[in-house]
Amino acid sequence: MILPGYEDAVEEDRKLINAGWGNRIGNDYTINGRTYRDEGGTGTSFPVAGAGVVSLDRGPHVCLVKFARYHGPTEAALREISLDPSTGDRQCARNRALAIAREMRTTWSIG
C-alpha cells in the first residue's frame, strides 16, 4: 500500500525500473530505497517495502477497505469486520488497520 504523498515518487520509480535502472534480485527490483516485486512474467509490479510503502496482510487490507466503504471505523464497518472470516484474527487485523489509518492521517474519526 502506498501512503499519501508518495504516489509521484512511486510512479517515477516504476518509470526508472522500466527503463532498466532498478537493481534486480530474483523477482524484486530496488530503486530509491523502495523495493518492488514483479508478479512473475505478467509485467505487473507492486511496492513491497521502503519509504512511503506499508506492507499489508489480507486481514488489515480487508479492514481498511471496509473502513473506506463506511467512512471510517464506524459501528457498521466494525460489525462487518466481525462477520468476515477473511480478516483472520479480527482484533489484530482491525488494530493494524487503525494504526495504518492513523499513519495515513485519514479524515476519518479514528477511535
N, C-alpha and C positions, 0 to 999 in steps of 0.2 A: 504494500500500500504506500502511495506517495503522499507525503504530508503537504498541506497547502504551502505555497511559496516555492516549492521545488520543481514544479511542473516544467518550467523552461529549462532548468539545468538537466533534468532527466531527458527531455527531448533533444537537447544538444548532445548529451552522452550517446543517445541512440544514433544520431547522425554520424558522430565520430566513429562509433563501432561499425556502422555500415560502410564507412569509408576505409575501414581496416586499421584504425588506430587503437582499438581495445586490446588489452593483454588477455589472450585466451588460454584457459586451462580447462581441458575437457569441454563441458557444455557451459562453462562460466566465462564471462568477459568482465574485466575490471578496467574502469577508467574514472578519473577524477574522484577516487575514493569510494566509488559505488560499484557494486557487483550486480551483474545481470545474468540470468540463466536463459539459455536457448532451450526451447521445448523439444529439441531433438529433430532437426531437419524440417520443421514447419516454417522456419523463418520468423517465428514469433519469439520474442524475449520479454522477460519481465524482471523488474528490480527485486533483489532479494536481501540486500544489505547496503549500509552506508548512510551518509548524511541525507536526511530527509526521507528515509525509507524505513517503514515499520513492517517487520515480518509477522504475518498472521497465520495462526492455525484456523481450521474451519470454524470452531466454536465462536471465537471472538468476531470473526468475519460475519457469521450469521447474525450475531447480536448487533453489530454495527449497522447491518442492512435493516434490521427491524427498528433500531433507533432512528435511522434516517426516515423510514416509512412513517413513523409516528411522531416525528419532530422531537426526538429525544427519548430518554429513558422513562417514558410515561408508564402509567399503570397498564395500558393496553399493550405496549411493547413488552413489558416485563411478563405479563400474562402469556403472551405468545411465545416468548422465550422459554417459559416454564413448561410449555406443552410440546416444544420442538425437540425431538430426540437427536437431531443433527448437531446440537450445540455441545454434546458431550457432557462434561462436568459443567453444568449450567451456572453455578455460582462462580467458578473460576473464570469461565468464558465471559460472563457478564462483567465481572470486576476488571478483567483485562480490557474489554471493550470500553468501559467507563474511563479507564486510565488513558487509553488512546484518544478518546473523545476530548478529554481534558487537554492532552498534549496538542491536539489539533485546534484547540481553542474554539470549539464549535459555538454556535449561537444557542444551542440547546441549554436548558436549565439542568445542569448536572447535579444529581443528588448524592 
